[in-house]
Amino acid sequence: MRALICAAAMLAAVSASAAPPEGADPALAPWFQSLRQPGTGTSCCSMADCRATDYRTDGDSYEALIENRWVVVPQDKILQRVDNPTGRAVVCWTPMRGIMCFVRASET
């Protein structure tokens, strides 16, 4: 019984962390789902793993603000997309996998 309770608690924690961010626009879900990791074509996950973020450049690299700290974005995770409808940079990230994809803000 104790193992069942622990498993249920872990499932609840995973489910809670996989929820889209507060105020997420469900109309953007197809765009988030279209994001693919460079080189592999593997999904960057979904709206639940991707967040609008602040970013900065450091020389020829990018840093994304994740959980209140600046994280270097690996060059092979930067998507060369110009169709970002969010108006901000987007980083797809999980604590276990790190940065899976990064999309710069639209430049107009």
N, CA, C and O atoms as CSV, one atom per row, in Angstrom:
chain,resi,resn,atom,element,x,y,z
A,1,MET,N,N,0.822,-1.190,0.000
A,1,MET,CA,C,0.000,0.000,0.000
A,1,MET,C,C,0.870,1.259,0.000
A,1,MET,O,O,0.583,2.233,-0.697
A,2,ARG,N,N,1.938,1.214,0.799
A,2,ARG,CA,C,2.828,2.368,0.886
A,2,ARG,C,C,3.469,2.678,-0.471
A,2,ARG,O,O,3.613,3.842,-0.845
A,3,ALA,N,N,3.851,1.628,-1.202
A,3,ALA,CA,C,4.443,1.816,-2.530
A,3,ALA,C,C,3.438,2.455,-3.481
A,3,ALA,O,O,3.812,3.291,-4.304
A,4,LEU,N,N,2.184,2.077,-3.378
A,4,LEU,CA,C,1.133,2.642,-4.212
A,4,LEU,C,C,0.955,4.132,-3.935
A,4,LEU,O,O,0.788,4.925,-4.862
A,5,ILE,N,N,0.992,4.507,-2.673
A,5,ILE,CA,C,0.864,5.915,-2.290
A,5,ILE,C,C,2.053,6.715,-2.834
A,5,ILE,O,O,1.876,7.814,-3.359
A,6,CYS,N,N,3.260,6.163,-2.709
A,6,CYS,CA,C,4.454,6.841,-3.231
A,6,CYS,C,C,4.367,7.007,-4.743
A,6,CYS,O,O,4.693,8.069,-5.274
A,7,ALA,N,N,3.930,5.967,-5.432
A,7,ALA,CA,C,3.806,6.037,-6.891
A,7,ALA,C,C,2.777,7.091,-7.292
A,7,ALA,O,O,2.999,7.837,-8.246
A,8,ALA,N,N,1.665,7.159,-6.582
A,8,ALA,CA,C,0.635,8.159,-6.878
A,8,ALA,C,C,1.163,9.568,-6.642
A,8,ALA,O,O,0.870,10.482,-7.413
A,9,ALA,N,N,1.935,9.745,-5.586
A,9,ALA,CA,C,2.507,11.062,-5.290
A,9,ALA,C,C,3.496,11.468,-6.376
A,9,ALA,O,O,3.521,12.628,-6.788
A,10,MET,N,N,4.310,10.523,-6.842
A,10,MET,CA,C,5.263,10.833,-7.906
A,10,MET,C,C,4.551,11.175,-9.202
A,10,MET,O,O,4.961,12.096,-9.908
A,11,LEU,N,N,3.500,10.454,-9.522
A,11,LEU,CA,C,2.723,10.730,-10.722
A,11,LEU,C,C,2.088,12.105,-10.643
A,11,LEU,O,O,2.062,12.832,-11.636
A,12,ALA,N,N,1.581,12.469,-9.489
A,12,ALA,CA,C,0.976,13.788,-9.311
A,12,ALA,C,C,2.018,14.883,-9.490
A,12,ALA,O,O,1.728,15.923,-10.081
A,13,ALA,N,N,3.208,14.662,-8.992
A,13,ALA,CA,C,4.280,15.659,-9.127
A,13,ALA,C,C,4.677,15.823,-10.584
A,13,ALA,O,O,4.879,16.946,-11.045
A,14,VAL,N,N,4.792,14.719,-11.317
A,14,VAL,CA,C,5.133,14.788,-12.736
A,14,VAL,C,C,4.029,15.487,-13.496
A,14,VAL,O,O,4.306,16.329,-14.350
A,15,SER,N,N,2.779,15.157,-13.203
A,15,SER,CA,C,1.658,15.783,-13.886
A,15,SER,C,C,1.626,17.278,-13.628
A,15,SER,O,O,1.345,18.063,-14.534
A,16,ALA,N,N,1.910,17.669,-12.406
A,16,ALA,CA,C,1.878,19.088,-12.062
A,16,ALA,C,C,2.971,19.837,-12.799
A,16,ALA,O,O,2.742,20.959,-13.251
A,17,SER,N,N,4.159,19.247,-12.934
A,17,SER,CA,C,5.239,19.942,-13.608
A,17,SER,C,C,5.058,19.948,-15.120
A,17,SER,O,O,5.701,20.740,-15.809
A,18,ALA,N,N,4.202,19.086,-15.650
A,18,ALA,CA,C,3.989,19.006,-17.080
A,18,ALA,C,C,2.844,19.890,-17.551
A,18,ALA,O,O,2.482,19.855,-18.727
A,19,ALA,N,N,2.282,20.661,-16.676
A,19,ALA,CA,C,1.177,21.540,-17.053
A,19,ALA,C,C,1.717,22.748,-17.806
A,19,ALA,O,O,2.816,23.221,-17.516
A,20,PRO,N,N,0.945,23.253,-18.778
A,20,PRO,CA,C,1.369,24.473,-19.458
A,20,PRO,C,C,1.519,25.611,-18.460
A,20,PRO,O,O,0.903,25.594,-17.395
A,21,PRO,N,N,2.342,26.604,-18.806
A,21,PRO,CA,C,2.507,27.723,-17.885
A,21,PRO,C,C,1.190,28.476,-17.684
A,21,PRO,O,O,0.312,28.466,-18.546
A,22,GLU,N,N,1.079,29.111,-16.553
A,22,GLU,CA,C,-0.118,29.886,-16.249
A,22,GLU,C,C,-0.324,30.935,-17.337
A,22,GLU,O,O,0.620,31.622,-17.728
A,23,GLY,N,N,-1.545,31.057,-17.820
A,23,GLY,CA,C,-1.877,32.043,-18.841
A,23,GLY,C,C,-1.480,31.630,-20.246
A,23,GLY,O,O,-1.517,32.451,-21.162
A,24,ALA,N,N,-1.098,30.362,-20.437
A,24,ALA,CA,C,-0.689,29.892,-21.767
A,24,ALA,C,C,-1.873,29.968,-22.730
A,24,ALA,O,O,-3.009,29.669,-22.361
A,25,ASP,N,N,-1.595,30.367,-23.949
A,25,ASP,CA,C,-2.613,30.474,-24.990
A,25,ASP,C,C,-2.721,29.131,-25.708
A,25,ASP,O,O,-1.793,28.752,-26.423
A,26,PRO,N,N,-3.822,28.401,-25.542
A,26,PRO,CA,C,-3.947,27.087,-26.183
A,26,PRO,C,C,-3.885,27.165,-27.706
A,26,PRO,O,O,-3.586,26.164,-28.357
A,27,ALA,N,N,-4.157,28.321,-28.279
A,27,ALA,CA,C,-4.081,28.469,-29.735
A,27,ALA,C,C,-2.640,28.323,-30.232
A,27,ALA,O,O,-2.416,28.044,-31.410
A,28,LEU,N,N,-1.666,28.509,-29.341
A,28,LEU,CA,C,-0.255,28.378,-29.724
A,28,LEU,C,C,0.255,26.944,-29.617
A,28,LEU,O,O,1.378,26.654,-30.028
A,29,ALA,N,N,-0.554,26.055,-29.074
A,29,ALA,CA,C,-0.124,24.665,-28.879
A,29,ALA,C,C,0.401,24.018,-30.165
A,29,ALA,O,O,1.427,23.341,-30.108
A,30,PRO,N,N,-0.252,24.191,-31.321
A,30,PRO,CA,C,0.293,23.573,-32.544
A,30,PRO,C,C,1.694,24.090,-32.898
A,30,PRO,O,O,2.533,23.325,-33.374
A,31,TRP,N,N,1.948,25.374,-32.668
A,31,TRP,CA,C,3.286,25.900,-32.948
A,31,TRP,C,C,4.309,25.245,-32.029
A,31,TRP,O,O,5.364,24.807,-32.487
A,32,PHE,N,N,4.006,25.176,-30.738
A,32,PHE,CA,C,4.926,24.531,-29.796
A,32,PHE,C,C,5.165,23.078,-30.190
A,32,PHE,O,O,6.295,22.594,-30.122
A,33,GLN,N,N,4.113,22.383,-30.600
A,33,GLN,CA,C,4.243,20.980,-30.979
A,33,GLN,C,C,5.038,20.810,-32.270
A,33,GLN,O,O,5.548,19.720,-32.532
A,34,SER,N,N,5.155,21.860,-33.083
A,34,SER,CA,C,5.917,21.782,-34.333
A,34,SER,C,C,7.416,21.929,-34.114
A,34,SER,O,O,8.196,21.689,-35.036
A,35,LEU,N,N,7.833,22.315,-32.920
A,35,LEU,CA,C,9.256,22.514,-32.654
A,35,LEU,C,C,9.976,21.174,-32.602
A,35,LEU,O,O,9.571,20.265,-31.876
A,36,ARG,N,N,11.045,21.064,-33.378
A,36,ARG,CA,C,11.826,19.826,-33.476
A,36,ARG,C,C,13.287,20.116,-33.177
A,36,ARG,O,O,13.821,21.144,-33.593
A,37,GLN,N,N,13.923,19.217,-32.463
A,37,GLN,CA,C,15.327,19.383,-32.114
A,37,GLN,C,C,16.182,19.320,-33.375
A,37,GLN,O,O,16.009,18.427,-34.205
A,38,PRO,N,N,17.104,20.268,-33.515
A,38,PRO,CA,C,17.983,20.247,-34.684
A,38,PRO,C,C,18.792,18.951,-34.740
A,38,PRO,O,O,19.238,18.435,-33.716
A,39,GLY,N,N,18.968,18.448,-35.937
A,39,GLY,CA,C,19.779,17.245,-36.113
A,39,GLY,C,C,19.029,15.948,-35.948
A,39,GLY,O,O,19.263,15.003,-36.701
A,40,THR,N,N,18.125,15.875,-34.976
A,40,THR,CA,C,17.432,14.610,-34.725
A,40,THR,C,C,15.980,14.632,-35.192
A,40,THR,O,O,15.413,13.587,-35.509
A,41,GLY,N,N,15.384,15.808,-35.236
A,41,GLY,CA,C,13.974,15.899,-35.594
A,41,GLY,C,C,13.048,15.474,-34.473
A,41,GLY,O,O,11.830,15.444,-34.644
A,42,THR,N,N,13.622,15.146,-33.325
A,42,THR,CA,C,12.839,14.748,-32.163
A,42,THR,C,C,12.069,15.958,-31.638
A,42,THR,O,O,12.566,17.084,-31.681
A,43,SER,N,N,10.887,15.726,-31.155
A,43,SER,CA,C,10.071,16.807,-30.620
A,43,SER,C,C,10.784,17.518,-29.470
A,43,SER,O,O,11.444,16.891,-28.642
A,44,CYS,N,N,10.637,18.823,-29.442
A,44,CYS,CA,C,11.165,19.608,-28.313
A,44,CYS,C,C,10.223,19.493,-27.129
A,44,CYS,O,O,10.425,20.140,-26.101
A,45,CYS,N,N,9.244,18.707,-27.266
A,45,CYS,CA,C,8.199,18.449,-26.286
A,45,CYS,C,C,6.996,19.298,-26.596
A,45,CYS,O,O,6.574,19.371,-27.750
A,46,SER,N,N,6.444,19.931,-25.613
A,46,SER,CA,C,5.167,20.602,-25.831
A,46,SER,C,C,5.145,21.926,-25.109
A,46,SER,O,O,6.156,22.393,-24.586
A,47,MET,N,N,3.984,22.510,-25.093
A,47,MET,CA,C,3.774,23.769,-24.403
A,47,MET,C,C,4.132,23.635,-22.920
A,47,MET,O,O,4.474,24.624,-22.271
A,48,ALA,N,N,4.054,22.428,-22.392
A,48,ALA,CA,C,4.343,22.215,-20.973
A,48,ALA,C,C,5.836,22.341,-20.670
A,48,ALA,O,O,6.205,22.699,-19.552
A,49,ASP,N,N,6.701,22.051,-21.649
A,49,ASP,CA,C,8.137,22.109,-21.426
A,49,ASP,C,C,8.770,23.382,-21.976
A,49,ASP,O,O,9.929,23.678,-21.683
A,50,CYS,N,N,8.020,24.130,-22.765
A,50,CYS,CA,C,8.541,25.327,-23.409
A,50,CYS,C,C,7.959,26.563,-22.740
A,50,CYS,O,O,6.775,26.615,-22.409
A,51,ARG,N,N,8.815,27.546,-22.550
A,51,ARG,CA,C,8.408,28.775,-21.881
A,51,ARG,C,C,8.999,29.976,-22.600
A,51,ARG,O,O,10.107,29.912,-23.133
A,52,ALA,N,N,8.257,31.061,-22.609
A,52,ALA,CA,C,8.825,32.333,-23.048
A,52,ALA,C,C,9.870,32.718,-22.014
A,52,ALA,O,O,9.691,32.481,-20.819
A,53,THR,N,N,10.955,33.307,-22.475
A,53,THR,CA,C,12.050,33.616,-21.570
A,53,THR,C,C,12.774,34.880,-22.004
A,53,THR,O,O,12.662,35.310,-23.152
A,54,ASP,N,N,13.502,35.456,-21.094
A,54,ASP,CA,C,14.434,36.519,-21.434
A,54,ASP,C,C,15.704,35.842,-21.912
A,54,ASP,O,O,16.022,34.729,-21.496
A,55,TYR,N,N,16.421,36.520,-22.784
A,55,TYR,CA,C,17.697,35.982,-23.230
A,55,TYR,C,C,18.667,37.119,-23.481
A,55,TYR,O,O,18.279,38.282,-23.595
A,56,ARG,N,N,19.918,36.760,-23.563
A,56,ARG,CA,C,20.950,37.741,-23.873
A,56,ARG,C,C,22.016,37.040,-24.714
A,56,ARG,O,O,22.091,35.813,-24.767
A,57,THR,N,N,22.821,37.848,-25.358
A,57,THR,CA,C,23.918,37.289,-26.131
A,57,THR,C,C,25.215,37.513,-25.375
A,57,THR,O,O,25.383,38.500,-24.658
A,58,ASP,N,N,26.112,36.581,-25.554
A,58,ASP,CA,C,27.452,36.683,-24.980
A,58,ASP,C,C,28.407,36.276,-26.092
A,58,ASP,O,O,28.672,35.092,-26.295
A,59,GLY,N,N,28.923,37.272,-26.810
A,59,GLY,CA,C,29.715,36.975,-27.996
A,59,GLY,C,C,28.807,36.411,-29.067
A,59,GLY,O,O,27.849,37.066,-29.478
A,60,ASP,N,N,29.097,35.200,-29.524
A,60,ASP,CA,C,28.253,34.579,-30.547
A,60,ASP,C,C,27.359,33.481,-29.967
A,60,ASP,O,O,26.845,32.642,-30.706
A,61,SER,N,N,27.176,33.489,-28.663
A,61,SER,CA,C,26.294,32.496,-28.034
A,61,SER,C,C,25.135,33.185,-27.330
A,61,SER,O,O,25.142,34.397,-27.113
A,62,TYR,N,N,24.147,32.381,-26.982
A,62,TYR,CA,C,22.962,32.870,-26.286
A,62,TYR,C,C,22.931,32.315,-24.871
A,62,TYR,O,O,23.441,31.230,-24.592
A,63,GLU,N,N,22.322,33.088,-23.992
A,63,GLU,CA,C,22.030,32.630,-22.639
A,63,GLU,C,C,20.552,32.879,-22.395
A,63,GLU,O,O,20.036,33.950,-22.713
A,64,ALA,N,N,19.872,31.892,-21.832
A,64,ALA,CA,C,18.440,31.999,-21.526
A,64,ALA,C,C,18.263,32.055,-20.015
A,64,ALA,O,O,18.989,31.400,-19.267
A,65,LEU,N,N,17.299,32.839,-19.584
A,65,LEU,CA,C,16.997,32.932,-18.158
A,65,LEU,C,C,16.055,31.789,-17.790
A,65,LEU,O,O,14.890,31.768,-18.185
A,66,ILE,N,N,16.590,30.844,-17.026
A,66,ILE,CA,C,15.820,29.674,-16.603
A,66,ILE,C,C,15.878,29.592,-15.092
A,66,ILE,O,O,16.955,29.515,-14.501
A,67,GLU,N,N,14.709,29.609,-14.474
A,67,GLU,CA,C,14.602,29.537,-13.018
A,67,GLU,C,C,15.549,30.526,-12.333
A,67,GLU,O,O,16.298,30.175,-11.422
A,68,ASN,N,N,15.487,31.760,-12.800
A,68,ASN,CA,C,16.233,32.889,-12.212
A,68,ASN,C,C,17.746,32.782,-12.330
A,68,ASN,O,O,18.469,33.384,-11.536
A,69,ARG,N,N,18.239,32.023,-13.312
A,69,ARG,CA,C,19.685,32.015,-13.553
A,69,ARG,C,C,19.930,31.928,-15.056
A,69,ARG,O,O,19.132,31.355,-15.798
A,70,TRP,N,N,21.041,32.505,-15.488
A,70,TRP,CA,C,21.402,32.503,-16.906
A,70,TRP,C,C,22.068,31.181,-17.261
A,70,TRP,O,O,23.025,30.760,-16.612
A,71,VAL,N,N,21.548,30.530,-18.303
A,71,VAL,CA,C,22.046,29.234,-18.746
A,71,VAL,C,C,22.492,29.362,-20.202
A,71,VAL,O,O,21.743,29.862,-21.040
A,72,VAL,N,N,23.697,28.917,-20.498
A,72,VAL,CA,C,24.203,28.953,-21.870
A,72,VAL,C,C,23.395,27.987,-22.731
A,72,VAL,O,O,23.180,26.834,-22.358
A,73,VAL,N,N,22.953,28.475,-23.885
A,73,VAL,CA,C,22.187,27.643,-24.813
A,73,VAL,C,C,23.182,26.940,-25.741
A,73,VAL,O,O,23.931,27.605,-26.456
A,74,PRO,N,N,23.196,25.606,-25.738
A,74,PRO,CA,C,24.096,24.892,-26.656
A,74,PRO,C,C,23.764,25.263,-28.111
A,74,PRO,O,O,22.594,25.340,-28.487
A,75,GLN,N,N,24.786,25.487,-28.905
A,75,GLN,CA,C,24.588,25.882,-30.306
A,75,GLN,C,C,23.697,24.904,-31.065
A,75,GLN,O,O,22.919,25.314,-31.927
A,76,ASP,N,N,23.803,23.616,-30.752
A,76,ASP,CA,C,23.018,22.626,-31.489
A,76,ASP,C,C,21.560,22.556,-31.043
A,76,ASP,O,O,20.804,21.725,-31.546
A,77,LYS,N,N,21.157,23.406,-30.116
A,77,LYS,CA,C,19.766,23.429,-29.660
A,77,LYS,C,C,19.019,24.667,-30.161
A,77,LYS,O,O,17.833,24.836,-29.877
A,78,ILE,N,N,19.715,25.528,-30.905
A,78,ILE,CA,C,19.101,26.756,-31.409
A,78,ILE,C,C,18.372,26.461,-32.712
A,78,ILE,O,O,18.969,25.993,-33.682
A,79,LEU,N,N,17.078,26.739,-32.719
A,79,LEU,CA,C,16.278,26.546,-33.929
A,79,LEU,C,C,16.346,27.819,-34.764
A,79,LEU,O,O,16.231,28.924,-34.234
A,80,GLN,N,N,16.528,27.662,-36.041
A,80,GLN,CA,C,16.594,28.811,-36.951
A,80,GLN,C,C,15.200,29.081,-37.502
A,80,GLN,O,O,14.946,28.908,-38.695
A,81,ARG,N,N,14.305,29.504,-36.622
A,81,ARG,CA,C,12.915,29.761,-37.005
A,81,ARG,C,C,12.653,31.251,-36.964
A,81,ARG,O,O,13.179,31.962,-36.107
A,82,VAL,N,N,11.845,31.717,-37.886
A,82,VAL,CA,C,11.478,33.132,-37.904
A,82,VAL,C,C,9.978,33.313,-37.674
A,82,VAL,O,O,9.457,34.425,-37.759
A,83,ASP,N,N,9.302,32.220,-37.385
A,83,ASP,CA,C,7.844,32.263,-37.225
A,83,ASP,C,C,7.402,32.198,-35.769
A,83,ASP,O,O,6.365,31.608,-35.466
A,84,ASN,N,N,8.162,32.786,-34.877
A,84,ASN,CA,C,7.841,32.733,-33.446
A,84,ASN,C,C,6.660,33.660,-33.142
A,84,ASN,O,O,6.821,34.881,-33.158
A,85,PRO,N,N,5.485,33.106,-32.866
A,85,PRO,CA,C,4.301,33.939,-32.638
A,85,PRO,C,C,4.184,34.488,-31.210
A,85,PRO,O,O,3.250,35.231,-30.911
A,86,THR,N,N,5.113,34.131,-30.340
A,86,THR,CA,C,4.992,34.555,-28.940
A,86,THR,C,C,5.492,35.972,-28.710
A,86,THR,O,O,5.094,36.623,-27.744
A,87,GLY,N,N,6.363,36.454,-29.593
A,87,GLY,CA,C,6.934,37.782,-29.407
A,87,GLY,C,C,8.124,37.796,-28.455
A,87,GLY,O,O,8.745,38.841,-28.261
A,88,ARG,N,N,8.445,36.664,-27.868
A,88,ARG,CA,C,9.582,36.537,-26.942
A,88,ARG,C,C,10.380,35.302,-27.314
A,88,ARG,O,O,9.915,34.452,-28.072
A,89,ALA,N,N,11.580,35.213,-26.777
A,89,ALA,CA,C,12.356,33.989,-26.974
A,89,ALA,C,C,11.649,32.845,-26.263
A,89,ALA,O,O,10.936,33.059,-25.282
A,90,VAL,N,N,11.846,31.648,-26.754
A,90,VAL,CA,C,11.226,30.458,-26.166
A,90,VAL,C,C,12.319,29.429,-25.909
A,90,VAL,O,O,13.143,29.148,-26.780
A,91,VAL,N,N,12.312,28.874,-24.709
A,91,VAL,CA,C,13.237,27.796,-24.372
A,91,VAL,C,C,12.417,26.582,-23.936
A,91,VAL,O,O,11.494,26.691,-23.129
A,92,CYS,N,N,12.776,25.428,-24.490
A,92,CYS,CA,C,12.151,24.168,-24.096
A,92,CYS,C,C,13.177,23.460,-23.218
A,92,CYS,O,O,14.284,23.148,-23.656
A,93,TRP,N,N,12.791,23.215,-21.986
A,93,TRP,CA,C,13.743,22.779,-20.971
A,93,TRP,C,C,13.053,21.932,-19.919
A,93,TRP,O,O,11.906,22.185,-19.549
A,94,THR,N,N,13.768,20.924,-19.444
A,94,THR,CA,C,13.333,20.180,-18.263
A,94,THR,C,C,14.554,20.003,-17.366
A,94,THR,O,O,15.682,20.000,-17.859
A,95,PRO,N,N,14.350,19.855,-16.061
A,95,PRO,CA,C,15.501,19.663,-15.173
A,95,PRO,C,C,16.330,18.431,-15.532
A,95,PRO,O,O,17.550,18.440,-15.373
A,96,MET,N,N,15.689,17.390,-16.006
A,96,MET,CA,C,16.401,16.143,-16.309
A,96,MET,C,C,17.133,16.195,-17.646
A,96,MET,O,O,18.227,15.644,-17.774
A,97,ARG,N,N,16.539,16.854,-18.646
A,97,ARG,CA,C,17.108,16.841,-19.995
A,97,ARG,C,C,17.853,18.118,-20.346
A,97,ARG,O,O,18.575,18.152,-21.343
A,98,GLY,N,N,17.695,19.156,-19.558
A,98,GLY,CA,C,18.328,20.433,-19.875
A,98,GLY,C,C,17.604,21.111,-21.027
A,98,GLY,O,O,16.422,20.860,-21.260
A,99,ILE,N,N,18.320,21.978,-21.751
A,99,ILE,CA,C,17.722,22.698,-22.878
A,99,ILE,C,C,17.602,21.749,-24.058
A,99,ILE,O,O,18.583,21.145,-24.493
A,100,MET,N,N,16.389,21.628,-24.568
A,100,MET,CA,C,16.134,20.778,-25.722
A,100,MET,C,C,16.050,21.610,-26.997
A,100,MET,O,O,16.467,21.166,-28.067
A,101,CYS,N,N,15.502,22.835,-26.873
A,101,CYS,CA,C,15.360,23.726,-28.024
A,101,CYS,C,C,15.308,25.172,-27.535
A,101,CYS,O,O,14.890,25.462,-26.414
A,102,PHE,N,N,15.748,26.068,-28.420
A,102,PHE,CA,C,15.702,27.495,-28.129
A,102,PHE,C,C,15.328,28.211,-29.419
A,102,PHE,O,O,15.902,27.952,-30.476
A,103,VAL,N,N,14.360,29.113,-29.319
A,103,VAL,CA,C,13.931,29.924,-30.467
A,103,VAL,C,C,14.062,31.380,-30.062
A,103,VAL,O,O,13.506,31.814,-29.054
A,104,ARG,N,N,14.811,32.131,-30.870
A,104,ARG,CA,C,14.956,33.559,-30.587
A,104,ARG,C,C,13.619,34.270,-30.758
A,104,ARG,O,O,12.709,33.760,-31.410
A,105,ALA,N,N,13.517,35.437,-30.171
A,105,ALA,CA,C,12.340,36.278,-30.380
A,105,ALA,C,C,12.320,36.723,-31.841
A,105,ALA,O,O,13.368,36.842,-32.476
A,106,SER,N,N,11.137,36.964,-32.362
A,106,SER,CA,C,11.028,37.453,-33.729
A,106,SER,C,C,11.703,38.809,-33.832
A,106,SER,O,O,11.519,39.672,-32.974
A,107,GLU,N,N,12.468,38.987,-34.863
A,107,GLU,CA,C,13.150,40.262,-35.074
A,107,GLU,C,C,12.457,40.997,-36.196
A,107,GLU,O,O,12.460,40.562,-37.348
A,108,THR,N,N,11.861,42.126,-35.837
A,108,THR,CA,C,11.140,42.910,-36.866
A,108,THR,C,C,11.687,44.308,-36.936
A,108,THR,O,O,11.214,45.116,-37.736
